[in-house]
Amino acid sequence: MKLNLFKTQGVYIYTVLQSLPQISWNKEALNILGLVIGTAKRVDKTWKNKLKEFRNEAIKLPSHIMTWNANALLSKTKLLPLITYTSSTYIFPTKIKENLWKRTEQFMVRK
């Protein structure tokens, strides 16, 4: 098998190794076939932004008294789609998952 230097990309953590072929290096992440390969810092940053977006959207939704079914419908159609792509392309850290469940519960019972 031969390495195509024009298409090959790499993620480095510390420094680029000079002994490797001159390929395209990225400091944070690569998106390959819909999967993100990168550093933990990049994953955390992406999830924090998604949780912030989730929270802001939940705040904008109606806050008057609604039925459980109405809240469930809003969470399924408005809130959870915000994280669907991210959860299918990035790892889902336990801490982030717990935070997301907590925010969803708060939305459902409007705490």
BELLINFEN-V378650 format. One record per pair of residues at least 12 apart in sequence whose ideal C-beta (glycine too) atoms are under 7 Angstrom apart, sorted by the first residue. I is the first residue (numbers start at 0). J is the second residue. If there is no record, write none. Layout:
i->[I	I]
j->[J	J]
This chain:
i->[2	4	4	4	7	8	8	8	8	9	9	10	10	10	10	10	11	11	12	27	28	33	34	35	35	42	42	42	45	45	46	46	46	46	49	49	49	50	50	50	50	52	53	53	53	53	53	54	56	56	56	57	57	57	60	60	62	70	70	71	74	74	74	78	78	82]
j->[20	20	21	22	22	22	23	25	29	22	24	25	28	29	36	37	24	26	38	41	41	88	88	88	89	89	90	92	85	89	85	89	92	95	81	82	85	95	98	99	102	81	78	81	82	99	102	102	77	78	81	78	102	106	73	77	109	106	107	107	103	106	107	103	106	99]
